[in-house]
Amino acid sequence: MNSKFSKILTIIVAVLSLIGIALFINVTATDDVPASISSAVGPLILYSTYLFYAAVIITLALSIRGLVKNPENLKKTLLGLAVMAVLLIVSYLLGDSEPVFDAQGIVLEGGEQGAASNKWVGSLIWYSLILVVIGGGFFVVDLAKGLVKS
């Protein structure tokens, strides 16, 4: 059964690859006329977009299936999501909504003081920084453990 599934999967990957190669060759074979380039690139982008959506859907479906089959992992995942939510709330509280200026000192459109996008950008910058500090801390601890064992 596993060997049969592997063969089917290999055939599907080969077909998808051949379609992608054909679309890429179509792009490279076009003239330097913008209209022909646009008409050749469009199908490649559409194909890539559909492949991306399919990969995301398959990944989510298999992840959810794995979580449902193993309740212990479901608990760990929900705990991790709760911690990430708490970190996001902390980041949102730290984020500011100051105005965004261009090089001439003029406030950019949509970048006014108090704009929701400013608040979220600031919050996500703080979120990234917090995650980098936490990840860096774990890296240093792991490095120290490895040095002590040696």
C-alpha positions as CSV (number, residue, x, y, z in Angstrom):
1,M,0.0,0.0,0.0
2,N,2.7,2.4,0.9
3,S,4.7,1.7,-2.2
4,K,1.6,2.2,-4.4
5,F,0.9,5.6,-2.6
6,S,4.6,6.6,-3.2
7,K,4.4,5.8,-6.9
8,I,1.1,7.8,-7.3
9,L,2.6,10.7,-5.4
10,T,5.8,10.6,-7.6
11,I,3.6,10.7,-10.8
12,I,1.6,13.7,-9.4
13,V,4.8,15.6,-8.6
14,A,6.3,14.8,-12.0
15,V,3.1,16.0,-13.8
16,L,3.1,19.2,-11.8
17,S,6.8,19.8,-12.5
18,L,6.3,19.3,-16.2
19,I,3.5,21.8,-16.3
20,G,5.7,24.3,-14.4
21,I,8.6,23.7,-16.7
22,A,6.4,24.2,-19.8
23,L,5.0,27.4,-18.4
24,F,8.5,28.6,-17.6
25,I,9.8,27.8,-21.1
26,N,6.8,29.7,-22.4
27,V,7.9,32.8,-20.5
28,T,11.5,32.5,-21.6
29,A,10.6,32.0,-25.2
30,T,8.5,35.2,-25.5
31,D,9.7,38.4,-27.3
32,D,10.6,41.5,-25.3
33,V,7.3,43.0,-26.1
34,P,5.5,43.9,-22.8
35,A,2.1,42.5,-24.1
36,S,3.6,39.1,-24.9
37,I,5.6,38.9,-21.7
38,S,2.4,39.8,-19.7
39,S,0.4,37.1,-21.5
40,A,3.1,34.5,-20.9
41,V,3.7,35.4,-17.2
42,G,0.1,35.5,-16.2
43,P,-0.6,31.7,-16.5
44,L,2.7,30.9,-14.6
45,I,1.7,33.2,-11.8
46,L,-1.8,31.8,-11.7
47,Y,-0.4,28.2,-11.7
48,S,2.0,29.1,-8.9
49,T,-0.8,30.7,-6.9
50,Y,-3.0,27.6,-7.2
51,L,0.0,25.4,-6.2
52,F,0.6,27.6,-3.1
53,Y,-3.1,27.4,-2.1
54,A,-3.1,23.7,-2.5
55,A,0.0,23.3,-0.4
56,V,-1.4,25.5,2.4
57,I,-4.7,23.6,2.4
58,I,-3.0,20.2,2.4
59,T,-0.6,21.2,5.2
60,L,-3.4,22.5,7.3
61,A,-5.6,19.5,6.7
62,L,-2.8,17.1,7.6
63,S,-1.8,19.1,10.7
64,I,-5.3,19.1,12.0
65,R,-5.7,15.4,11.3
66,G,-2.5,14.8,13.2
67,L,-3.7,16.9,16.1
68,V,-7.1,15.1,16.3
69,K,-5.4,11.7,16.2
70,N,-3.0,12.6,19.0
71,P,-4.8,14.5,21.8
72,E,-1.5,15.0,23.8
73,N,-0.1,17.1,20.9
74,L,-3.4,19.0,20.7
75,K,-2.9,20.1,24.3
76,K,0.7,21.2,23.6
77,T,-0.4,23.1,20.5
78,L,-3.3,24.9,22.3
79,L,-0.9,25.8,25.1
80,G,1.6,27.2,22.5
81,L,-1.1,29.2,20.8
82,A,-2.2,30.6,24.1
83,V,1.3,31.7,24.9
84,M,1.6,33.3,21.4
85,A,-1.7,35.1,22.0
86,V,-0.5,36.5,25.3
87,L,2.7,37.7,23.6
88,L,0.6,39.3,20.9
89,I,-1.4,41.1,23.5
90,V,1.7,42.3,25.3
91,S,3.1,43.5,21.9
92,Y,-0.1,45.3,21.1
93,L,0.1,47.2,24.5
94,L,3.7,48.1,23.7
95,G,3.1,49.2,20.1
96,D,2.5,52.9,19.4
97,S,0.5,54.7,16.7
98,E,2.7,57.6,16.0
99,P,2.4,59.3,12.6
100,V,4.5,58.0,9.7
101,F,6.6,60.6,7.8
102,D,8.2,60.5,4.4
103,A,11.7,61.8,3.7
104,Q,10.4,65.4,3.4
105,G,8.7,65.3,6.8
106,I,5.1,65.0,5.4
107,V,2.7,62.5,7.0
108,L,2.1,59.6,4.6
109,E,-1.5,58.8,3.6
110,G,-2.8,56.2,6.0
111,G,0.0,57.0,8.4
112,E,-1.8,59.5,10.5
113,Q,-1.5,59.5,14.3
114,G,-3.8,56.9,15.8
115,A,-4.2,54.9,12.5
116,A,-5.0,51.2,13.1
117,S,-2.3,50.2,10.6
118,N,0.3,52.1,12.6
119,K,-0.7,50.4,15.8
120,W,-0.5,47.0,14.2
121,V,2.8,47.6,12.5
122,G,4.3,48.8,15.8
123,S,2.8,45.8,17.6
124,L,4.1,43.3,15.2
125,I,7.6,44.8,15.3
126,W,7.5,44.4,19.1
127,Y,6.1,40.9,18.6
128,S,9.1,40.0,16.4
129,L,11.5,41.5,18.8
130,I,10.1,39.6,21.7
131,L,10.2,36.3,19.8
132,V,13.8,37.0,18.7
133,V,14.8,37.6,22.3
134,I,13.0,34.4,23.5
135,G,14.5,32.4,20.6
136,G,18.0,33.9,21.2
137,G,17.7,33.0,24.9
138,F,16.9,29.4,24.1
139,F,19.7,29.3,21.6
140,V,22.2,30.5,24.2
141,V,20.9,28.0,26.8
142,D,21.1,25.2,24.3
143,L,24.6,26.3,23.3
144,A,25.7,26.3,27.0
145,K,24.2,22.9,27.5
146,G,26.2,21.6,24.5
147,L,29.4,23.1,25.9
148,V,28.9,21.7,29.3
149,K,28.3,18.2,27.9
150,S,31.5,18.3,25.8
